[in-house]
């Protein structure tokens, strides 16, 4: 009886085999960013990305596809879960790891497309590389299931650096005829 109890308890904390395989695949992808990427950091980044995605999915109470969940957040029925929430929270958690050989970037897609909503993500790269040489970590896209892909291979989104997108939005807002009136109202 005791042996059976210990065996069951020992398995309780282990992630499912499919998730372990996915974590290992992501770790391999991160290591492949360059010879100077620390394999232990790559493995830790992959574990954290998957574990934090799971934690946030619970915290955000994800039960629907992304756009339906967005509507629930915007109506006040869910606390968080917009793509920029995922990106912000994922970046904050990964930053706690203080990687020496990896760097985190924020990116936005669709900012200039009037027919699609902006989409935000976090990207991990080898330290010193651009976000375009990294891997997109996108837990929003599949509704709380981590999707990752090399930035250059992501055919669904044309990513741009977040700082660049926000600066362009500020410039456009400043050029609006009513910009001064809007600024005074704030």
HELIX and SHEET records of a PDB file:
HELIX    1   1 UNK A    2  UNK A   12  1                                  11    
HELIX    2   2 UNK A   17  UNK A   31  1                                  15    
HELIX    3   3 UNK A   39  UNK A   59  1                                  21    
HELIX    4   4 UNK A   66  UNK A   74  1                                   9    
HELIX    5   5 UNK A   83  UNK A   95  1                                  13    
HELIX    6   6 UNK A  131  UNK A  133  5                                   3    
HELIX    7   7 UNK A  151  UNK A  153  5                                   3    
HELIX    8   8 UNK A  162  UNK A  175  1                                  14    
HELIX    9   9 UNK A  179  UNK A  185  1                                   7    
SHEET    1   A 5 UNK A 147  UNK A 150  0                                        
SHEET    2   A 5 UNK A 135  UNK A 138 -1                                        
SHEET    3   A 5 UNK A 119  UNK A 126 -1                                        
SHEET    4   A 5 UNK A 102  UNK A 109 -1                                        
SHEET    5   A 5 UNK A 160  UNK A 161 -1                                        
END                                                                             
